[in-house]
């Protein structure tokens, strides 16, 4: 992880590459993997690639996530944008209404920089400490980027979160609301925030229960004076997401909130059809995490 979080000093890799046969591509992938990963990589060599671009006889990705190269991620980014556009058009919405947050958690600066160079600017991270290790240097090179916290926040990390992030999407309890309000005042940074709703009322998951949403939204706005711009939700993994997206949209509408952060790699098109303004796509762009 330390190596992943250290930006390469000799600049980004070149995007162009010569066609590789499967054996050669796999050998290169193995050289970059740790001893613990090599057994898995050898098994992967006997399987079909997870995906290849149609009409391209170049091997684009083996089943091991580290085999994905920079051109794959840029191609994935464009493909996700195209699918968002198609979903928006089908729903009678303007594609420009929908923001794409590229979720870069666990990936180092060397995997992120090519997307920045390709013009993408909005990224999401789950952990404050991991983000501190890679984003300050990237922000120095790309000052117009927008970094969003989309993972749980501990109150003792509120100071660092306010200093580093541009948007907080996971305000999920009164203690966090108070800690963020205090730090924003101390740092003179009024960040936009989303309130996380636990639409499935799952005990292991963060977020306010739907029945408590009205009181919590009011407290965030009136007591803590937070700039609440929308709601965020992660539907239960083993349930159809559409009812949860519809519920989040209903709660937001009842409180005059315009932004809906909902939809991830597996379901962002459904989310767009139900009013999402912010989709969070990680593996659909960067590939599966180790």
C-alpha positions as CSV (number, residue, x, y, z in Angstrom):
1,X,0.0,0.0,0.0
2,X,2.9,2.4,0.8
3,X,4.1,1.9,-2.8
4,X,0.6,2.4,-4.2
5,X,0.3,5.7,-2.3
6,X,3.6,7.1,-3.5
7,X,3.3,9.0,-6.8
8,X,5.9,8.1,-9.3
9,X,8.6,10.7,-9.7
10,X,9.2,10.1,-13.4
11,X,5.7,11.1,-14.5
12,X,2.8,9.1,-15.8
13,X,3.1,6.1,-18.1
14,X,2.6,6.6,-21.8
15,X,-0.9,5.6,-22.9
16,X,0.2,4.0,-26.1
17,X,1.3,0.4,-26.1
18,X,2.3,-2.3,-28.5
19,X,-0.1,-5.3,-28.9
20,X,0.7,-8.0,-26.5
21,X,-0.1,-11.7,-26.7
22,X,-1.8,-13.2,-23.6
23,X,1.3,-15.0,-22.3
24,X,3.5,-11.9,-22.5
25,X,0.8,-9.7,-20.9
26,X,0.4,-12.1,-18.1
27,X,4.2,-12.3,-17.5
28,X,4.4,-8.5,-17.2
29,X,1.5,-8.5,-14.8
30,X,3.2,-11.2,-12.6
31,X,6.4,-9.1,-12.4
32,X,4.4,-6.3,-10.7
33,X,2.7,-8.5,-8.2
34,X,3.8,-9.5,-4.7
35,X,4.6,-13.1,-3.9
36,X,1.2,-13.5,-2.2
37,X,-0.6,-12.5,-5.5
38,X,1.4,-14.6,-7.9
39,X,-0.4,-17.9,-7.2
40,X,-3.7,-16.2,-8.1
41,X,-2.2,-14.6,-11.2
42,X,-1.0,-18.0,-12.4
43,X,-4.5,-19.4,-12.0
44,X,-5.8,-16.4,-13.9
45,X,-3.7,-17.2,-16.9
46,X,-5.7,-20.3,-17.6
47,X,-9.0,-18.4,-17.6
48,X,-10.6,-16.1,-20.1
49,X,-10.0,-12.4,-19.7
50,X,-12.6,-10.7,-17.6
51,X,-13.3,-8.3,-20.4
52,X,-11.8,-7.2,-23.7
53,X,-12.8,-4.3,-25.9
54,X,-14.8,-5.4,-28.9
55,X,-12.8,-5.3,-32.1
56,X,-9.5,-5.0,-30.3
57,X,-7.2,-8.1,-30.4
58,X,-5.1,-6.7,-27.7
59,X,-5.5,-8.3,-24.3
60,X,-7.0,-5.5,-22.1
61,X,-7.5,-7.1,-18.7
62,X,-6.9,-10.5,-17.1
63,X,-9.0,-11.6,-14.2
64,X,-6.5,-10.2,-11.8
65,X,-7.2,-6.5,-11.2
66,X,-3.6,-5.4,-11.4
67,X,-3.5,-6.5,-15.0
68,X,-5.6,-3.5,-16.0
69,X,-3.5,-0.8,-17.6
70,X,-4.0,2.9,-18.0
71,X,-5.7,2.8,-21.4
72,X,-8.3,0.4,-19.9
73,X,-9.2,2.8,-17.2
74,X,-9.5,5.7,-19.6
75,X,-11.7,3.6,-21.9
76,X,-13.8,2.5,-18.9
77,X,-14.2,6.2,-17.9
78,X,-15.5,7.1,-21.4
79,X,-17.8,4.0,-21.4
80,X,-19.3,4.9,-18.1
81,X,-19.9,8.5,-19.3
82,X,-21.6,7.1,-22.4
83,X,-23.9,4.9,-20.4
84,X,-24.8,7.8,-18.1
85,X,-25.7,9.8,-21.2
86,X,-27.8,7.0,-22.6
87,X,-29.6,6.5,-19.3
88,X,-30.3,10.2,-18.9
89,X,-31.6,10.5,-22.5
90,X,-33.9,7.5,-22.0
91,X,-35.3,9.1,-18.8
92,X,-35.8,12.5,-20.5
93,X,-33.1,14.2,-18.5
94,X,-30.1,16.3,-19.6
95,X,-26.8,14.3,-19.2
96,X,-25.2,17.5,-17.9
97,X,-27.3,17.2,-14.7
98,X,-25.4,14.1,-13.6
99,X,-22.0,14.2,-11.9
100,X,-19.7,11.2,-12.2
101,X,-17.6,10.6,-9.1
102,X,-14.7,8.3,-9.8
103,X,-14.1,6.3,-6.7
104,X,-10.4,5.9,-6.3
105,X,-10.1,4.3,-2.9
106,X,-7.2,1.8,-2.5
107,X,-5.7,3.0,-5.8
108,X,-2.5,5.0,-5.8
109,X,-1.7,8.3,-7.4
110,X,-0.2,6.6,-10.5
111,X,-3.6,5.1,-11.3
112,X,-5.4,8.3,-10.7
113,X,-3.2,10.8,-12.6
114,X,-4.0,9.5,-16.1
115,X,-7.7,10.2,-15.5
116,X,-6.9,13.7,-14.3
117,X,-4.8,14.2,-17.4
118,X,-7.7,12.9,-19.5
119,X,-9.9,15.7,-18.1
120,X,-11.8,14.0,-15.2
121,X,-12.0,16.1,-12.1
122,X,-14.3,14.6,-9.5
123,X,-13.1,11.8,-7.3
124,X,-14.3,10.0,-4.2
125,X,-12.4,8.5,-1.3
126,X,-13.5,6.4,1.7
127,X,-10.7,7.2,4.3
128,X,-9.2,10.4,5.4
129,X,-5.7,8.9,6.2
130,X,-5.4,7.2,2.8
131,X,-6.5,10.4,1.1
132,X,-3.9,12.5,2.9
133,X,-1.1,10.3,1.5
134,X,-1.9,10.8,-2.2
135,X,-4.2,13.8,-2.8
136,X,-2.2,16.9,-1.7
137,X,0.4,16.3,-4.4
138,X,-2.2,15.6,-7.1
139,X,-4.1,18.7,-6.1
140,X,-1.0,20.8,-6.5
141,X,-0.8,19.6,-10.1
142,X,-4.5,19.8,-10.7
143,X,-5.9,22.6,-8.5
144,X,-9.4,22.5,-10.0
145,X,-10.1,18.9,-9.0
146,X,-13.0,18.1,-6.6
147,X,-12.4,15.5,-3.8
148,X,-15.4,14.0,-2.0
149,X,-15.5,12.0,1.2
150,X,-17.9,9.1,0.5
151,X,-16.9,6.8,3.4
152,X,-17.7,6.9,7.1
153,X,-16.1,9.7,9.1
154,X,-15.0,9.5,12.7
155,X,-15.4,12.7,14.7
156,X,-11.7,12.8,15.6
157,X,-10.9,13.1,11.8
158,X,-13.2,16.0,11.2
159,X,-10.4,18.6,11.3
160,X,-8.4,16.7,8.6
161,X,-11.5,16.0,6.5
162,X,-12.6,19.7,6.4
163,X,-9.0,20.7,5.4
164,X,-8.7,18.1,2.6
165,X,-12.1,17.4,1.1
166,X,-14.3,19.7,-1.0
167,X,-17.6,17.8,-0.3
168,X,-18.7,15.6,2.6
169,X,-21.3,13.0,1.5
170,X,-21.6,11.0,4.7
171,X,-23.0,13.2,7.5
172,X,-24.8,10.4,9.3
173,X,-25.3,11.3,13.0
174,X,-25.5,14.3,15.3
175,X,-21.9,14.0,16.6
176,X,-20.5,14.2,13.1
177,X,-22.7,17.1,12.2
178,X,-21.5,19.0,15.3
179,X,-17.8,18.2,14.7
180,X,-17.9,19.2,11.1
181,X,-19.7,22.5,11.9
182,X,-17.1,23.3,14.5
183,X,-14.2,22.6,12.2
184,X,-15.7,24.5,9.2
185,X,-16.1,27.6,11.4
186,X,-12.6,27.2,12.7
187,X,-11.1,26.8,9.2
188,X,-13.5,29.3,7.5
189,X,-14.4,26.6,5.1
190,X,-18.1,26.1,4.5
191,X,-18.2,22.8,2.6
192,X,-21.4,21.4,1.0
193,X,-22.6,18.2,2.6
194,X,-24.9,15.3,1.9
195,X,-26.8,13.5,4.7
196,X,-26.5,9.7,4.4
197,X,-29.8,7.9,4.7
198,X,-29.9,4.2,5.7
199,X,-32.8,3.4,3.4
200,X,-32.6,-0.4,4.3
201,X,-32.2,0.3,8.0
202,X,-29.3,-2.1,8.1
203,X,-27.8,-2.3,11.6
204,X,-24.2,-2.7,10.2
205,X,-24.5,0.3,7.9
206,X,-24.1,4.0,8.7
207,X,-26.9,6.5,8.0
208,X,-30.0,8.0,9.5
209,X,-33.1,5.9,9.4
210,X,-35.8,7.3,7.0
211,X,-38.2,7.9,9.9
212,X,-35.6,10.2,11.6
213,X,-34.5,12.0,8.5
214,X,-36.8,15.0,8.9
215,X,-35.6,15.9,12.4
216,X,-31.9,15.3,11.5
217,X,-32.1,17.4,8.3
218,X,-33.6,20.2,10.3
219,X,-31.0,20.0,13.0
220,X,-28.1,20.0,10.4
221,X,-29.5,23.1,8.7
222,X,-30.9,25.1,11.7
223,X,-28.7,24.1,14.6
224,X,-25.4,23.3,13.0
225,X,-25.8,25.6,10.1
226,X,-24.4,23.1,7.6
227,X,-24.8,23.7,3.9
228,X,-26.9,20.6,3.2
229,X,-27.3,20.2,-0.5
230,X,-28.6,16.7,-0.9
231,X,-28.9,13.1,0.4
232,X,-26.8,10.0,-0.1
233,X,-27.6,6.3,0.2
234,X,-26.2,2.8,-0.4
235,X,-29.0,0.3,-0.9
236,X,-28.8,-3.2,0.7
237,X,-26.5,-5.4,-1.4
238,X,-29.1,-8.2,-1.8
239,X,-32.2,-6.2,-2.6
240,X,-33.3,-4.4,-5.8
241,X,-32.0,-0.9,-5.6
242,X,-34.8,0.9,-7.3
243,X,-37.2,1.1,-4.3
244,X,-34.3,2.5,-2.2
245,X,-33.5,5.1,-4.9
246,X,-37.2,6.1,-5.1
247,X,-37.4,6.4,-1.3
248,X,-34.3,8.7,-1.2
249,X,-35.8,10.8,-3.9
250,X,-39.0,11.1,-2.0
251,X,-37.3,12.2,1.2
252,X,-35.1,14.8,-0.7
253,X,-38.2,16.2,-2.5
254,X,-40.0,16.6,0.8
255,X,-37.2,18.8,2.1
256,X,-36.4,20.7,-1.0
257,X,-33.0,19.1,-1.5
258,X,-31.9,19.0,-5.1
259,X,-28.9,16.6,-5.1
260,X,-29.1,12.8,-4.8
261,X,-25.9,10.8,-4.5
262,X,-27.0,7.3,-5.4
263,X,-25.9,4.6,-7.8
264,X,-22.6,2.7,-8.0
265,X,-20.9,0.5,-10.5
266,X,-23.6,-2.1,-10.6
267,X,-26.7,0.1,-10.6
268,X,-25.9,3.7,-11.6
269,X,-28.1,3.5,-14.8
270,X,-31.1,2.6,-12.7
271,X,-30.2,5.4,-10.3
272,X,-30.0,7.9,-13.1
273,X,-33.5,6.9,-14.3
274,X,-34.8,7.6,-10.8
275,X,-33.3,11.0,-10.4
276,X,-29.7,10.6,-9.3
277,X,-27.5,13.7,-9.7
278,X,-24.3,12.1,-8.5
279,X,-23.2,8.5,-9.2
280,X,-20.2,6.9,-7.6
281,X,-18.3,4.5,-9.8
282,X,-15.2,2.7,-8.7
283,X,-14.6,-0.8,-10.1
284,X,-16.5,0.2,-13.3
285,X,-13.5,2.5,-13.9
286,X,-10.5,1.3,-12.0
287,X,-11.2,-2.4,-12.0
288,X,-11.7,-4.7,-9.1
289,X,-9.7,-4.0,-5.9
290,X,-7.3,-6.5,-4.6
